[in-house]
Amino acid sequence: MTKSEQQHMIMDLQAHAARMNRTELETFEMLRKRDKDDEDLDALAIRALEQLHAKFLPSRTRKDVEDLWNKFSSKPRRPDEE
């Protein structure tokens, strides 16, 4: 993982810090401080960062987004129209 990827993941997670439980928040703060001090993360810290990122920022495929858009943009049917 490059330094820029690491910083990008930490910036993404900052917006979700309020949703984290105590242990997740402690882990995130430790990672953020290490990033601020320009320390390289070891394999264990990188794995923890990737797990937090996957939990709070799940990747969405184009199909998922299109299905959600179609769900909300479709006109609701009334029971008497069937």
PDB file of N, CA, C and O in Angstrom, chain B, residues numbered from 101:
ATOM      1  N   MET B 101       0.859  -1.172   0.000  1.00  0.00           N
ATOM      2  CA  MET B 101       0.000   0.000   0.000  1.00  0.00           C
ATOM      3  C   MET B 101       0.903   1.231   0.000  1.00  0.00           C
ATOM      4  O   MET B 101       1.852   1.329   0.777  1.00  0.00           O
ATOM      5  N   THR B 102       0.586   2.152  -0.879  1.00  0.00           N
ATOM      6  CA  THR B 102       1.391   3.362  -0.949  1.00  0.00           C
ATOM      7  C   THR B 102       0.959   4.356   0.119  1.00  0.00           C
ATOM      8  O   THR B 102      -0.105   4.224   0.724  1.00  0.00           O
ATOM      9  N   LYS B 103       1.791   5.332   0.333  1.00  0.00           N
ATOM     10  CA  LYS B 103       1.505   6.364   1.338  1.00  0.00           C
ATOM     11  C   LYS B 103       0.252   7.153   0.965  1.00  0.00           C
ATOM     12  O   LYS B 103      -0.548   7.493   1.837  1.00  0.00           O
ATOM     13  N   SER B 104       0.078   7.443  -0.316  1.00  0.00           N
ATOM     14  CA  SER B 104      -1.100   8.209  -0.735  1.00  0.00           C
ATOM     15  C   SER B 104      -2.384   7.405  -0.563  1.00  0.00           C
ATOM     16  O   SER B 104      -3.414   7.969  -0.195  1.00  0.00           O
ATOM     17  N   GLU B 105      -2.345   6.096  -0.822  1.00  0.00           N
ATOM     18  CA  GLU B 105      -3.518   5.246  -0.587  1.00  0.00           C
ATOM     19  C   GLU B 105      -3.865   5.213   0.893  1.00  0.00           C
ATOM     20  O   GLU B 105      -5.034   5.285   1.271  1.00  0.00           O
ATOM     21  N   GLN B 106      -2.839   5.103   1.722  1.00  0.00           N
ATOM     22  CA  GLN B 106      -3.023   5.085   3.168  1.00  0.00           C
ATOM     23  C   GLN B 106      -3.676   6.387   3.635  1.00  0.00           C
ATOM     24  O   GLN B 106      -4.629   6.347   4.413  1.00  0.00           O
ATOM     25  N   GLN B 107      -3.190   7.520   3.181  1.00  0.00           N
ATOM     26  CA  GLN B 107      -3.753   8.811   3.574  1.00  0.00           C
ATOM     27  C   GLN B 107      -5.179   8.970   3.074  1.00  0.00           C
ATOM     28  O   GLN B 107      -6.029   9.517   3.777  1.00  0.00           O
ATOM     29  N   HIS B 108      -5.444   8.499   1.874  1.00  0.00           N
ATOM     30  CA  HIS B 108      -6.788   8.595   1.303  1.00  0.00           C
ATOM     31  C   HIS B 108      -7.787   7.766   2.114  1.00  0.00           C
ATOM     32  O   HIS B 108      -8.908   8.209   2.364  1.00  0.00           O
ATOM     33  N   MET B 109      -7.381   6.575   2.520  1.00  0.00           N
ATOM     34  CA  MET B 109      -8.267   5.717   3.309  1.00  0.00           C
ATOM     35  C   MET B 109      -8.559   6.347   4.675  1.00  0.00           C
ATOM     36  O   MET B 109      -9.688   6.290   5.160  1.00  0.00           O
ATOM     37  N   ILE B 110      -7.549   6.938   5.281  1.00  0.00           N
ATOM     38  CA  ILE B 110      -7.744   7.577   6.584  1.00  0.00           C
ATOM     39  C   ILE B 110      -8.644   8.801   6.450  1.00  0.00           C
ATOM     40  O   ILE B 110      -9.490   9.036   7.314  1.00  0.00           O
ATOM     41  N   MET B 111      -8.482   9.576   5.399  1.00  0.00           N
ATOM     42  CA  MET B 111      -9.354  10.735   5.182  1.00  0.00           C
ATOM     43  C   MET B 111     -10.798  10.291   4.965  1.00  0.00           C
ATOM     44  O   MET B 111     -11.724  10.935   5.460  1.00  0.00           O
ATOM     45  N   ASP B 112     -10.998   9.201   4.234  1.00  0.00           N
ATOM     46  CA  ASP B 112     -12.345   8.677   4.014  1.00  0.00           C
ATOM     47  C   ASP B 112     -12.991   8.244   5.328  1.00  0.00           C
ATOM     48  O   ASP B 112     -14.185   8.458   5.538  1.00  0.00           O
ATOM     49  N   LEU B 113     -12.212   7.646   6.197  1.00  0.00           N
ATOM     50  CA  LEU B 113     -12.748   7.129   7.459  1.00  0.00           C
ATOM     51  C   LEU B 113     -13.047   8.221   8.481  1.00  0.00           C
ATOM     52  O   LEU B 113     -13.848   8.001   9.391  1.00  0.00           O
ATOM     53  N   GLN B 114     -12.422   9.397   8.355  1.00  0.00           N
ATOM     54  CA  GLN B 114     -12.651  10.466   9.322  1.00  0.00           C
ATOM     55  C   GLN B 114     -14.115  10.873   9.385  1.00  0.00           C
ATOM     56  O   GLN B 114     -14.612  11.221  10.457  1.00  0.00           O
ATOM     57  N   ALA B 115     -14.803  10.835   8.274  1.00  0.00           N
ATOM     58  CA  ALA B 115     -16.215  11.212   8.251  1.00  0.00           C
ATOM     59  C   ALA B 115     -17.087  10.186   8.961  1.00  0.00           C
ATOM     60  O   ALA B 115     -18.216  10.498   9.339  1.00  0.00           O
ATOM     61  N   HIS B 116     -16.590   8.982   9.147  1.00  0.00           N
ATOM     62  CA  HIS B 116     -17.375   7.909   9.753  1.00  0.00           C
ATOM     63  C   HIS B 116     -16.939   7.601  11.185  1.00  0.00           C
ATOM     64  O   HIS B 116     -17.366   6.595  11.752  1.00  0.00           O
ATOM     65  N   ALA B 117     -16.115   8.433  11.765  1.00  0.00           N
ATOM     66  CA  ALA B 117     -15.602   8.178  13.108  1.00  0.00           C
ATOM     67  C   ALA B 117     -16.714   8.162  14.151  1.00  0.00           C
ATOM     68  O   ALA B 117     -16.599   7.454  15.151  1.00  0.00           O
ATOM     69  N   ALA B 118     -17.773   8.914  13.946  1.00  0.00           N
ATOM     70  CA  ALA B 118     -18.869   8.955  14.916  1.00  0.00           C
ATOM     71  C   ALA B 118     -19.620   7.626  14.981  1.00  0.00           C
ATOM     72  O   ALA B 118     -20.239   7.322  16.001  1.00  0.00           O
ATOM     73  N   ARG B 119     -19.578   6.836  13.923  1.00  0.00           N
ATOM     74  CA  ARG B 119     -20.278   5.549  13.873  1.00  0.00           C
ATOM     75  C   ARG B 119     -19.466   4.412  14.464  1.00  0.00           C
ATOM     76  O   ARG B 119     -19.986   3.308  14.627  1.00  0.00           O
ATOM     77  N   MET B 120     -18.200   4.653  14.788  1.00  0.00           N
ATOM     78  CA  MET B 120     -17.319   3.597  15.267  1.00  0.00           C
ATOM     79  C   MET B 120     -17.550   3.330  16.751  1.00  0.00           C
ATOM     80  O   MET B 120     -17.881   4.232  17.520  1.00  0.00           O
ATOM     81  N   ASN B 121     -17.365   2.063  17.132  1.00  0.00           N
ATOM     82  CA  ASN B 121     -17.417   1.745  18.555  1.00  0.00           C
ATOM     83  C   ASN B 121     -16.067   2.099  19.184  1.00  0.00           C
ATOM     84  O   ASN B 121     -15.161   2.578  18.503  1.00  0.00           O
ATOM     85  N   ARG B 122     -15.950   1.862  20.462  1.00  0.00           N
ATOM     86  CA  ARG B 122     -14.772   2.313  21.198  1.00  0.00           C
ATOM     87  C   ARG B 122     -13.474   1.703  20.670  1.00  0.00           C
ATOM     88  O   ARG B 122     -12.496   2.423  20.472  1.00  0.00           O
ATOM     89  N   THR B 123     -13.449   0.409  20.441  1.00  0.00           N
ATOM     90  CA  THR B 123     -12.212  -0.237  19.987  1.00  0.00           C
ATOM     91  C   THR B 123     -11.858   0.189  18.564  1.00  0.00           C
ATOM     92  O   THR B 123     -10.687   0.404  18.248  1.00  0.00           O
ATOM     93  N   GLU B 124     -12.867   0.308  17.711  1.00  0.00           N
ATOM     94  CA  GLU B 124     -12.613   0.760  16.337  1.00  0.00           C
ATOM     95  C   GLU B 124     -12.090   2.189  16.331  1.00  0.00           C
ATOM     96  O   GLU B 124     -11.186   2.521  15.564  1.00  0.00           O
ATOM     97  N   LEU B 125     -12.651   3.028  17.179  1.00  0.00           N
ATOM     98  CA  LEU B 125     -12.209   4.418  17.250  1.00  0.00           C
ATOM     99  C   LEU B 125     -10.782   4.516  17.773  1.00  0.00           C
ATOM    100  O   LEU B 125      -9.997   5.324  17.277  1.00  0.00           O
ATOM    101  N   GLU B 126     -10.436   3.702  18.769  1.00  0.00           N
ATOM    102  CA  GLU B 126      -9.070   3.698  19.278  1.00  0.00           C
ATOM    103  C   GLU B 126      -8.083   3.250  18.206  1.00  0.00           C
ATOM    104  O   GLU B 126      -7.006   3.829  18.058  1.00  0.00           O
ATOM    105  N   THR B 127      -8.457   2.225  17.467  1.00  0.00           N
ATOM    106  CA  THR B 127      -7.608   1.752  16.375  1.00  0.00           C
ATOM    107  C   THR B 127      -7.445   2.829  15.311  1.00  0.00           C
ATOM    108  O   THR B 127      -6.340   3.077  14.828  1.00  0.00           O
ATOM    109  N   PHE B 128      -8.553   3.464  14.952  1.00  0.00           N
ATOM    110  CA  PHE B 128      -8.507   4.513  13.933  1.00  0.00           C
ATOM    111  C   PHE B 128      -7.644   5.687  14.387  1.00  0.00           C
ATOM    112  O   PHE B 128      -6.846   6.208  13.607  1.00  0.00           O
ATOM    113  N   GLU B 129      -7.797   6.107  15.640  1.00  0.00           N
ATOM    114  CA  GLU B 129      -6.998   7.225  16.152  1.00  0.00           C
ATOM    115  C   GLU B 129      -5.510   6.880  16.146  1.00  0.00           C
ATOM    116  O   GLU B 129      -4.680   7.731  15.826  1.00  0.00           O
ATOM    117  N   MET B 130      -5.170   5.651  16.495  1.00  0.00           N
ATOM    118  CA  MET B 130      -3.784   5.214  16.468  1.00  0.00           C
ATOM    119  C   MET B 130      -3.233   5.275  15.038  1.00  0.00           C
ATOM    120  O   MET B 130      -2.114   5.734  14.809  1.00  0.00           O
ATOM    121  N   LEU B 131      -4.038   4.804  14.086  1.00  0.00           N
ATOM    122  CA  LEU B 131      -3.611   4.829  12.678  1.00  0.00           C
ATOM    123  C   LEU B 131      -3.474   6.256  12.179  1.00  0.00           C
ATOM    124  O   LEU B 131      -2.544   6.571  11.436  1.00  0.00           O
ATOM    125  N   ARG B 132      -4.397   7.121  12.583  1.00  0.00           N
ATOM    126  CA  ARG B 132      -4.368   8.518  12.147  1.00  0.00           C
ATOM    127  C   ARG B 132      -3.131   9.234  12.701  1.00  0.00           C
ATOM    128  O   ARG B 132      -2.489  10.010  11.993  1.00  0.00           O
ATOM    129  N   LYS B 133      -2.804   8.971  13.958  1.00  0.00           N
ATOM    130  CA  LYS B 133      -1.621   9.590  14.564  1.00  0.00           C
ATOM    131  C   LYS B 133      -0.347   9.111  13.895  1.00  0.00           C
ATOM    132  O   LYS B 133       0.574   9.895  13.665  1.00  0.00           O
ATOM    133  N   ARG B 134      -0.291   7.814  13.580  1.00  0.00           N
ATOM    134  CA  ARG B 134       0.894   7.281  12.894  1.00  0.00           C
ATOM    135  C   ARG B 134       1.031   7.870  11.503  1.00  0.00           C
ATOM    136  O   ARG B 134       2.141   8.119  11.033  1.00  0.00           O
ATOM    137  N   ASP B 135      -0.111   8.095  10.839  1.00  0.00           N
ATOM    138  CA  ASP B 135      -0.076   8.711   9.512  1.00  0.00           C
ATOM    139  C   ASP B 135       0.365  10.172   9.621  1.00  0.00           C
ATOM    140  O   ASP B 135       1.136  10.655   8.791  1.00  0.00           O
ATOM    141  N   LYS B 136      -0.120  10.862  10.635  1.00  0.00           N
ATOM    142  CA  LYS B 136       0.235  12.271  10.830  1.00  0.00           C
ATOM    143  C   LYS B 136       1.731  12.419  11.105  1.00  0.00           C
ATOM    144  O   LYS B 136       2.350  13.396  10.686  1.00  0.00           O
ATOM    145  N   ASP B 137       2.306  11.447  11.810  1.00  0.00           N
ATOM    146  CA  ASP B 137       3.739  11.477  12.113  1.00  0.00           C
ATOM    147  C   ASP B 137       4.594  10.933  10.971  1.00  0.00           C
ATOM    148  O   ASP B 137       5.808  10.790  11.114  1.00  0.00           O
ATOM    149  N   ASP B 138       3.962  10.630   9.840  1.00  0.00           N
ATOM    150  CA  ASP B 138       4.643  10.091   8.655  1.00  0.00           C
ATOM    151  C   ASP B 138       5.359   8.774   8.929  1.00  0.00           C
ATOM    152  O   ASP B 138       6.434   8.519   8.387  1.00  0.00           O
ATOM    153  N   GLU B 139       4.759   7.944   9.771  1.00  0.00           N
ATOM    154  CA  GLU B 139       5.309   6.617  10.021  1.00  0.00           C
ATOM    155  C   GLU B 139       4.749   5.640   9.000  1.00  0.00           C
ATOM    156  O   GLU B 139       3.606   5.762   8.560  1.00  0.00           O
ATOM    157  N   ASP B 140       5.570   4.679   8.636  1.00  0.00           N
ATOM    158  CA  ASP B 140       5.095   3.611   7.770  1.00  0.00           C
ATOM    159  C   ASP B 140       4.312   2.612   8.614  1.00  0.00           C
ATOM    160  O   ASP B 140       4.716   2.268   9.725  1.00  0.00           O
ATOM    161  N   LEU B 141       3.198   2.158   8.078  1.00  0.00           N
ATOM    162  CA  LEU B 141       2.379   1.193   8.796  1.00  0.00           C
ATOM    163  C   LEU B 141       2.910  -0.214   8.553  1.00  0.00           C
ATOM    164  O   LEU B 141       3.310  -0.555   7.440  1.00  0.00           O
ATOM    165  N   ASP B 142       2.910  -1.025   9.605  1.00  0.00           N
ATOM    166  CA  ASP B 142       3.314  -2.417   9.442  1.00  0.00           C
ATOM    167  C   ASP B 142       2.135  -3.219   8.891  1.00  0.00           C
ATOM    168  O   ASP B 142       1.049  -2.677   8.690  1.00  0.00           O
ATOM    169  N   ALA B 143       2.350  -4.488   8.652  1.00  0.00           N
ATOM    170  CA  ALA B 143       1.323  -5.331   8.013  1.00  0.00           C
ATOM    171  C   ALA B 143       0.068  -5.433   8.869  1.00  0.00           C
ATOM    172  O   ALA B 143      -1.040  -5.453   8.334  1.00  0.00           O
ATOM    173  N   LEU B 144       0.220  -5.497  10.183  1.00  0.00           N
ATOM    174  CA  LEU B 144      -0.931  -5.593  11.077  1.00  0.00           C
ATOM    175  C   LEU B 144      -1.762  -4.309  11.045  1.00  0.00           C
ATOM    176  O   LEU B 144      -2.992  -4.363  11.027  1.00  0.00           O
ATOM    177  N   ALA B 145      -1.099  -3.170  11.039  1.00  0.00           N
ATOM    178  CA  ALA B 145      -1.804  -1.889  10.997  1.00  0.00           C
ATOM    179  C   ALA B 145      -2.497  -1.694   9.640  1.00  0.00           C
ATOM    180  O   ALA B 145      -3.610  -1.171   9.582  1.00  0.00           O
ATOM    181  N   ILE B 146      -1.854  -2.107   8.578  1.00  0.00           N
ATOM    182  CA  ILE B 146      -2.461  -2.002   7.249  1.00  0.00           C
ATOM    183  C   ILE B 146      -3.713  -2.869   7.181  1.00  0.00           C
ATOM    184  O   ILE B 146      -4.730  -2.449   6.630  1.00  0.00           O
ATOM    185  N   ARG B 147      -3.643  -4.072   7.738  1.00  0.00           N
ATOM    186  CA  ARG B 147      -4.806  -4.949   7.749  1.00  0.00           C
ATOM    187  C   ARG B 147      -5.948  -4.332   8.554  1.00  0.00           C
ATOM    188  O   ARG B 147      -7.106  -4.417   8.146  1.00  0.00           O
ATOM    189  N   ALA B 148      -5.636  -3.714   9.687  1.00  0.00           N
ATOM    190  CA  ALA B 148      -6.663  -3.059  10.505  1.00  0.00           C
ATOM    191  C   ALA B 148      -7.294  -1.891   9.748  1.00  0.00           C
ATOM    192  O   ALA B 148      -8.508  -1.697   9.806  1.00  0.00           O
ATOM    193  N   LEU B 149      -6.478  -1.119   9.043  1.00  0.00           N
ATOM    194  CA  LEU B 149      -6.990  -0.005   8.248  1.00  0.00           C
ATOM    195  C   LEU B 149      -7.890  -0.498   7.131  1.00  0.00           C
ATOM    196  O   LEU B 149      -8.949   0.081   6.889  1.00  0.00           O
ATOM    197  N   GLU B 150      -7.487  -1.553   6.451  1.00  0.00           N
ATOM    198  CA  GLU B 150      -8.306  -2.107   5.373  1.00  0.00           C
ATOM    199  C   GLU B 150      -9.622  -2.671   5.898  1.00  0.00           C
ATOM    200  O   GLU B 150     -10.651  -2.553   5.233  1.00  0.00           O
ATOM    201  N   GLN B 151      -9.604  -3.282   7.079  1.00  0.00           N
ATOM    202  CA  GLN B 151     -10.840  -3.815   7.661  1.00  0.00           C
ATOM    203  C   GLN B 151     -11.800  -2.693   8.037  1.00  0.00           C
ATOM    204  O   GLN B 151     -13.002  -2.794   7.790  1.00  0.00           O
ATOM    205  N   LEU B 152     -11.277  -1.626   8.630  1.00  0.00           N
ATOM    206  CA  LEU B 152     -12.132  -0.486   8.962  1.00  0.00           C
ATOM    207  C   LEU B 152     -12.714   0.137   7.701  1.00  0.00           C
ATOM    208  O   LEU B 152     -13.895   0.479   7.656  1.00  0.00           O
ATOM    209  N   HIS B 153     -11.888   0.280   6.689  1.00  0.00           N
ATOM    210  CA  HIS B 153     -12.342   0.880   5.430  1.00  0.00           C
ATOM    211  C   HIS B 153     -13.422   0.018   4.784  1.00  0.00           C
ATOM    212  O   HIS B 153     -14.410   0.545   4.271  1.00  0.00           O
ATOM    213  N   ALA B 154     -13.244  -1.286   4.804  1.00  0.00           N
ATOM    214  CA  ALA B 154     -14.235  -2.186   4.207  1.00  0.00           C
ATOM    215  C   ALA B 154     -15.551  -2.167   4.986  1.00  0.00           C
ATOM    216  O   ALA B 154     -16.629  -2.293   4.404  1.00  0.00           O
ATOM    217  N   LYS B 155     -15.452  -2.009   6.292  1.00  0.00           N
ATOM    218  CA  LYS B 155     -16.664  -2.012   7.115  1.00  0.00           C
ATOM    219  C   LYS B 155     -17.478  -0.727   6.951  1.00  0.00           C
ATOM    220  O   LYS B 155     -18.701  -0.781   6.817  1.00  0.00           O
ATOM    221  N   PHE B 156     -16.819   0.406   6.960  1.00  0.00           N
ATOM    222  CA  PHE B 156     -17.538   1.682   6.944  1.00  0.00           C
ATOM    223  C   PHE B 156     -17.711   2.270   5.553  1.00  0.00           C
ATOM    224  O   PHE B 156     -18.549   3.152   5.366  1.00  0.00           O
ATOM    225  N   LEU B 157     -16.958   1.819   4.589  1.00  0.00           N
ATOM    226  CA  LEU B 157     -17.068   2.311   3.217  1.00  0.00           C
ATOM    227  C   LEU B 157     -17.103   1.127   2.256  1.00  0.00           C
ATOM    228  O   LEU B 157     -16.143   0.897   1.520  1.00  0.00           O
ATOM    229  N   PRO B 158     -18.199   0.380   2.258  1.00  0.00           N
ATOM    230  CA  PRO B 158     -18.255  -0.779   1.360  1.00  0.00           C
ATOM    231  C   PRO B 158     -18.250  -0.325  -0.095  1.00  0.00           C
ATOM    232  O   PRO B 158     -18.850   0.691  -0.445  1.00  0.00           O
ATOM    233  N   SER B 159     -17.572  -1.086  -0.923  1.00  0.00           N
ATOM    234  CA  SER B 159     -17.524  -0.728  -2.338  1.00  0.00           C
ATOM    235  C   SER B 159     -18.854  -1.061  -2.997  1.00  0.00           C
ATOM    236  O   SER B 159     -19.473  -2.080  -2.691  1.00  0.00           O
ATOM    237  N   ARG B 160     -19.272  -0.221  -3.876  1.00  0.00           N
ATOM    238  CA  ARG B 160     -20.529  -0.402  -4.578  1.00  0.00           C
ATOM    239  C   ARG B 160     -20.230  -0.566  -6.070  1.00  0.00           C
ATOM    240  O   ARG B 160     -19.414   0.155  -6.644  1.00  0.00           O
ATOM    241  N   THR B 161     -20.908  -1.525  -6.670  1.00  0.00           N
ATOM    242  CA  THR B 161     -20.746  -1.711  -8.097  1.00  0.00           C
ATOM    243  C   THR B 161     -21.747  -0.827  -8.833  1.00  0.00           C
ATOM    244  O   THR B 161     -22.687  -0.304  -8.236  1.00  0.00           O
ATOM    245  N   ARG B 162     -21.539  -0.674 -10.092  1.00  0.00           N
ATOM    246  CA  ARG B 162     -22.445   0.143 -10.896  1.00  0.00           C
ATOM    247  C   ARG B 162     -23.850  -0.453 -10.893  1.00  0.00           C
ATOM    248  O   ARG B 162     -24.833   0.287 -10.873  1.00  0.00           O
ATOM    249  N   LYS B 163     -23.955  -1.776 -10.912  1.00  0.00           N
ATOM    250  CA  LYS B 163     -25.250  -2.435 -10.899  1.00  0.00           C
ATOM    251  C   LYS B 163     -25.999  -2.135  -9.602  1.00  0.00           C
ATOM    252  O   LYS B 163     -27.208  -1.900  -9.623  1.00  0.00           O
ATOM    253  N   ASP B 164     -25.287  -2.141  -8.470  1.00  0.00           N
ATOM    254  CA  ASP B 164     -25.920  -1.817  -7.184  1.00  0.00           C
ATOM    255  C   ASP B 164     -26.500  -0.410  -7.200  1.00  0.00           C
ATOM    256  O   ASP B 164     -27.618  -0.186  -6.735  1.00  0.00           O
ATOM    257  N   VAL B 165     -25.748   0.522  -7.729  1.00  0.00           N
ATOM    258  CA  VAL B 165     -26.206   1.906  -7.775  1.00  0.00           C
ATOM    259  C   VAL B 165     -27.388   2.050  -8.726  1.00  0.00           C
ATOM    260  O   VAL B 165     -28.351   2.750  -8.413  1.00  0.00           O
ATOM    261  N   GLU B 166     -27.328   1.398  -9.879  1.00  0.00           N
ATOM    262  CA  GLU B 166     -28.436   1.471 -10.836  1.00  0.00           C
ATOM    263  C   GLU B 166     -29.706   0.841 -10.271  1.00  0.00           C
ATOM    264  O   GLU B 166     -30.800   1.372 -10.462  1.00  0.00           O
ATOM    265  N   ASP B 167     -29.566  -0.286  -9.576  1.00  0.00           N
ATOM    266  CA  ASP B 167     -30.735  -0.919  -8.954  1.00  0.00           C
ATOM    267  C   ASP B 167     -31.358  -0.008  -7.909  1.00  0.00           C
ATOM    268  O   ASP B 167     -32.581   0.101  -7.825  1.00  0.00           O
ATOM    269  N   LEU B 168     -30.531   0.639  -7.121  1.00  0.00           N
ATOM    270  CA  LEU B 168     -31.041   1.558  -6.111  1.00  0.00           C
ATOM    271  C   LEU B 168     -31.731   2.752  -6.768  1.00  0.00           C
ATOM    272  O   LEU B 168     -32.785   3.191  -6.309  1.00  0.00           O
ATOM    273  N   TRP B 169     -31.138   3.274  -7.838  1.00  0.00           N
ATOM    274  CA  TRP B 169     -31.740   4.396  -8.554  1.00  0.00           C
ATOM    275  C   TRP B 169     -33.098   4.001  -9.132  1.00  0.00           C
ATOM    276  O   TRP B 169     -34.065   4.754  -9.019  1.00  0.00           O
ATOM    277  N   ASN B 170     -33.171   2.833  -9.746  1.00  0.00           N
ATOM    278  CA  ASN B 170     -34.436   2.368 -10.315  1.00  0.00           C
ATOM    279  C   ASN B 170     -35.492   2.147  -9.233  1.00  0.00           C
ATOM    280  O   ASN B 170     -36.677   2.392  -9.458  1.00  0.00           O
ATOM    281  N   LYS B 171     -35.067   1.694  -8.086  1.00  0.00           N
ATOM    282  CA  LYS B 171     -35.993   1.462  -6.989  1.00  0.00           C
ATOM    283  C   LYS B 171     -36.630   2.777  -6.535  1.00  0.00           C
ATOM    284  O   LYS B 171     -37.838   2.836  -6.306  1.00  0.00           O
ATOM    285  N   PHE B 172     -35.835   3.809  -6.408  1.00  0.00           N
ATOM    286  CA  PHE B 172     -36.353   5.078  -5.918  1.00  0.00           C
ATOM    287  C   PHE B 172     -37.000   5.936  -7.000  1.00  0.00           C
ATOM    288  O   PHE B 172     -37.827   6.793  -6.690  1.00  0.00           O
ATOM    289  N   SER B 173     -36.644   5.725  -8.242  1.00  0.00           N
ATOM    290  CA  SER B 173     -37.210   6.560  -9.298  1.00  0.00           C
ATOM    291  C   SER B 173     -38.449   5.946  -9.943  1.00  0.00           C
ATOM    292  O   SER B 173     -39.151   6.622 -10.696  1.00  0.00           O
ATOM    293  N   SER B 174     -38.724   4.691  -9.663  1.00  0.00           N
ATOM    294  CA  SER B 174     -39.910   4.066 -10.268  1.00  0.00           C
ATOM    295  C   SER B 174     -41.166   4.603  -9.591  1.00  0.00           C
ATOM    296  O   SER B 174     -41.175   4.901  -8.397  1.00  0.00           O
ATOM    297  N   LYS B 175     -42.213   4.715 -10.381  1.00  0.00           N
ATOM    298  CA  LYS B 175     -43.480   5.237  -9.885  1.00  0.00           C
ATOM    299  C   LYS B 175     -44.183   4.136  -9.080  1.00  0.00           C
ATOM    300  O   LYS B 175     -44.334   3.015  -9.566  1.00  0.00           O
ATOM    301  N   PRO B 176     -44.607   4.449  -7.870  1.00  0.00           N
ATOM    302  CA  PRO B 176     -45.305   3.419  -7.078  1.00  0.00           C
ATOM    303  C   PRO B 176     -46.645   3.053  -7.695  1.00  0.00           C
ATOM    304  O   PRO B 176     -47.363   3.920  -8.193  1.00  0.00           O
ATOM    305  N   ARG B 177     -46.981   1.779  -7.663  1.00  0.00           N
ATOM    306  CA  ARG B 177     -48.230   1.307  -8.245  1.00  0.00           C
ATOM    307  C   ARG B 177     -49.322   1.334  -7.195  1.00  0.00           C
ATOM    308  O   ARG B 177     -49.099   1.049  -6.018  1.00  0.00           O
ATOM    309  N   ARG B 178     -50.491   1.680  -7.653  1.00  0.00           N
ATOM    310  CA  ARG B 178     -51.653   1.615  -6.774  1.00  0.00           C
ATOM    311  C   ARG B 178     -52.291   0.251  -6.935  1.00  0.00           C
ATOM    312  O   ARG B 178     -52.225  -0.322  -8.022  1.00  0.00           O
ATOM    313  N   PRO B 179     -52.906  -0.290  -5.897  1.00  0.00           N
ATOM    314  CA  PRO B 179     -53.482  -1.632  -5.975  1.00  0.00           C
ATOM    315  C   PRO B 179     -54.591  -1.765  -7.023  1.00  0.00           C
ATOM    316  O   PRO B 179     -54.798  -2.857  -7.553  1.00  0.00           O
ATOM    317  N   ASP B 180     -55.304  -0.687  -7.333  1.00  0.00           N
ATOM    318  CA  ASP B 180     -56.412  -0.784  -8.289  1.00  0.00           C
ATOM    319  C   ASP B 180     -55.931  -0.777  -9.755  1.00  0.00           C
ATOM    320  O   ASP B 180     -56.741  -0.988 -10.658  1.00  0.00           O
ATOM    321  N   GLU B 181     -54.643  -0.541 -10.004  1.00  0.00           N
ATOM    322  CA  GLU B 181     -54.118  -0.507 -11.363  1.00  0.00           C
ATOM    323  C   GLU B 181     -53.796  -1.897 -11.894  1.00  0.00           C
ATOM    324  O   GLU B 181     -53.610  -2.051 -13.102  1.00  0.00           O
ATOM    325  N   GLU B 182     -53.724  -2.886 -11.064  1.00  0.00           N
ATOM    326  CA  GLU B 182     -53.311  -4.217 -11.482  1.00  0.00           C
ATOM    327  C   GLU B 182     -54.375  -4.952 -12.208  1.00  0.00           C
ATOM    328  O   GLU B 182     -54.166  -6.092 -12.622  1.00  0.00           O
TER     329      GLU B 182
END
